[in-house]
Amino acid sequence: MKPPHVHLFVLHLGRRQSIGPVRLHHMWKTACGSASIGISRNAQGSGIADDTAYLLTTYSEAVHQRAEQQMRDMLEGDGFSFRLMRSS
């Protein structure tokens, strides 16, 4: 059996912005339309908010540009300054 393809996105929030894990999980799950997701936080250690990156993953084959755009729309709608990059 072939292992599922993992879709990866990296999210960086603007300076002095943060998002709670429950809220981010709900947004990503909604954007993907799937509960088959993962989120991890990677702080680079300098203490600057720009150095925090979130790795967003999903195993769903349904993830495409629509899900990425939906996530962007939700983040913008909530007033976040961010960079969201597809990594796979």
N, C-alpha and C positions, 0 to 999 in steps of 0.2 A: 504494500500500500504506500502510495506516494505521500510524503509529509505535506501538510498545508503550507502554502506560501505566506510568509509574514510580510505585511505591509507596515512600513515604518514612517513616522513623521516626527519631526523635532519642532517643539514649540518653545520660543523664547518670549517672555513677557518683558515689557518696558521697565525702565528704572522705577524702583519703589512700588512695583505692582506685584501682587501675589494672588493666588487662587487656591482655595482649599481643595483637598483631594476628593471629597465627595462631590463638590460642584464640578470639578474638571472631569471626573469619571462620568457623571450624568451627561455633561455636554458631549463628550466623545462617544459615549454609547448611543446617544440620540443621533449624532451626525452620521455614525456608521450604520445605524439601524440594526445593530447586532450586540449581543451581550458578550461575544467572543472578542474581548479587547484586553489590553493591558496598558498601564500607565506607570512610569517610574520617574523619579525626580533625581536630577544630577546637579548638585551644587558644586561649583568649581573650587570653592574654598576661600575666595578673596573677601567675601562678605558683601559684595556688590550685587544688587538684585539682577543686573544684566547677566551675571554669571550663572544664573539658575536656568537649566534647560529641563524640559519635560520630554520624555520619549513616549510617544503614543503609538501603540501597536494594535493590529487587528489581524485575525486569521481569515476573515470573511472575504470571499471573492467578490462580494458586492461592493467593496470599497473602490470608489473611483473618484473622478473630479467632483462629482456632486457632493459626496461626503466631505471632501476637503473644503469645498465652497461653503457648505452648510456650517462647518466648524468656524470658518472665517467670519461668516455672517453673525453667528452667536457671540463670538469674542468681540467683534466690532459693536454689536448691539449693546453689549454690557460695558462698553467704554474702554476696553483694553487696547493698549498699544502693544503690538506683538509682531513676531516673525514666525511663520509656520512654513516649514520646508519638508517636502517629500524626500525621504531617504531611500526608498526602494521603488 
